[in-house]
Amino acid sequence: MTESPPAPTPLAPFILRNFIIPLFIFTDKSLLILTHKVKPFKIIRYVIVKAFLFFLNIIISFIPSTFNSSSSFESDSDYDSGSSLEGDTCIARALYQLLAIVNEIPVSSRKYEVVRSYAEKVIDENLEVGYEPLRRVNATILSGAFSRAIGQLEVAAGDEDGANSGVDVVKKSSGRYLKLVWTRFMKGKTRFGGSAEKLAAELLWLAQKLAACGSADKAVHQWASASKLASLSLSVPQRLQGSLVKLSVFLFKQAANMGGEDNEEGTMKELRKIKMKMLMSWLPFLCRSSIGVDAPILSLNEKTELENVLGELIGSLKHEEEQEKVLSLWLHHFTHCLSSDWPNLHLYYDRWCTTSRKLLILDGKCK
């Protein structure tokens, strides 16, 4: 049986990827060096960046099918990947399709709640049966949906960051900025429906469903690794920050419940790594984010509860090295953010100082 020849590479993306974008990066880096010496070059660099984005928009509008082909391929591949989950079952493919549609439909659509309720019904009924393979179907597909939504939110948060920074866009790293541009224009500019706030709300819903089927660790692991999103979240609008605070609070609580006395040493070591990454990635965001004044995101009890959870997580780390890194990071962001006094971890900082002092004295006596 003869193999079909490979599909030709679309010319426009090929030229952009191999010629225009490398040229743009080279020019941008050269101008970045000059901006430190001659201030007018900041304006020139900004104009070039804006012109490049306008140029991309023009190409997309004239030949959208060329660019959407890669997005369609990715979408089809994603759908096909659902067919191999948990023994190629119909229920797995059905749940995958429902979650994909929830992701794509704008929340303003009258069909959004219909499809989401279908997805919720399938997830809940899979659990009610009490059959382990069905629980794994939920966990696997929800985890995949959570991962995709994080990637989409990262792109959307980058757009929000750029929209709110004005001419400060010229101060961004050209590599990170161009990666966001390339992701947005080449990998499905309209593959998800709605705003960054919608994605954040769906991430919380997916995380809650993962927790319900005993797989919250999958969401915690992915959120702990989303350091780039955590960095972008520092400068997104307040309403989006509020949604991300709620999600982070939920996942910090789940992280605190991970592990136990019965776990092996190797497992506990891996769990400590995840908790460490979670704290290092998202603690600065909690210190600097808006938790609301007129309409508080968290109640006083909820804020106190999370401070206790953070203290518990810090206490589960290796004492000298890891706790010091986390508490030092907290102290830096807590003291440099004038608009927020939360989370206040002074109690755990004092406890760490006291323990460190005792260990030093004990070590000196042993010698």
Buried (B, 14 or more C-beta within 10 A) or exposed (E): EEEEEEEEEBEBBEEBEEEBBEEBBEBBEEBBEBBEEEEEBBEBBBEBBEEBBEEBEEBBEEBEEBBBEBBEEEBEEBEEEBEEBBEEBEBBBBBBBBBBBBBBBEBEEEEBEEBBEBBBEBBEEBBEEEEEEBBBBBBBBBBBBBBBBBBBBBBBBBBBBBEEEEEEBBEBEBEEBBBBBBBBBBBBBEBBBBBBBBBBBBBBBBBBBBBBBEBBBBBBBBBBBBEBBBBBBBBBBEBBBBBBBBBBBBBBBBBBEBBEEEEEEEEBEBBBBBBBBBBBBBBBBBBBBBBBEEEEBBEEEBBBBBBBBBBBBBBBBEEEEBBBBBBEBBBEBBEEBEEBEBBBBEEBBEBBEEBBEEEEEEEEEEE
